[in-house]
Amino acid sequence: MKKTFNLTHPKIKAARMVEAVRRDVKKYIKRERNKVLPEGADFWDFDCKFGADSAAAEVVHMAEIGKCINAAEEQKLESFYIEILAKPAQRTKKPKPGDN
């Protein structure tokens, strides 16, 4: 998903537009996670970018997308850009506290 969302509309309030963006993002992530994983992959990982436009988009963690949308709403931005790309990934073991 590479999309610029507008938060301004003559008849729809900005809060409803933000809810629609959240719903679209959640629906996209759910749809991508339900796809069949390729051989050797454990889960779907996501590369995410967020910014006022595609040129100014910065890499963010998927868990921070909601915070970024909140910040855009608080700053009263007219629009913002979200890029979420799914990629297959494999889990790695966490290092034990005693191992260096």
C-alpha positions, 0 to 999 in steps of 0.5 A: 500500500502506497497511498496519500490520504486526504483529511479534508472534505467539505462534508466529512469531519476530520475525525471521521476521515482519520477513522477511515484511514485507520480502518483502511490500514488495518484492513490492508494489514489483515489481508496481507497477513492472511496470504500464504507464506512462501517456503522458509518464512515464519511470518509477514513483516512490514516495511513502513514509511510515513510522512507529509508526502512521499518525498518526506516520508521516513521509515517507522515501525509498524507499531508506530503508525497509529501514533503517526496518524494521531500526530498528523491529526493534531498538527491538522495536516491536510494530507499525509502519505503512508507506505506499507509493504509486506515481506516474508520474514523468519523469526530469530532467536533472542539472545539469552541474558548471559550470552555475549 
